[in-house]
Amino acid sequence: MSEQGFNSDDVTDELGSVEQQTSQLVAGALAMWVVRWVFGFAIIALVTWFKPAWSWLWWAGIVLASASLLFTLAMQFFLQRKVAKARKTAERLEAVLAELDEDEN
């Protein structure tokens, strides 16, 4: 089985790269979230300045901003969990292949 050349270290290195890209993706998403809601709340402030009866927009903005922030943070949590699970699977696969290789000899 060793002729196949499977090595969990190679997979772990690749997963480390994926994990780093995921962190960068989430950092970019958080930066965009901040920019989006700075402008969003500025627009809400402008609208409520001219239309005080529309003050409910503040609450709607808070709910939407909170939901989008929670989604972004949950995305990072789930992606990290998937990478950790893939890392464990690669290690188990290497152990099984090593055991099969020993059984052949």
ABEGO torsion letter per residue (X at the ends): XAAAGBBAAAAAAAAAAAAAAAAAAAAAAAAAAAAAAAAAAAAAAAAAAABAAAAAAAAAAAAAAAAAAAAAAAAAAAAAAAAAAAAAAAAAAAAAAAAAAAAAX
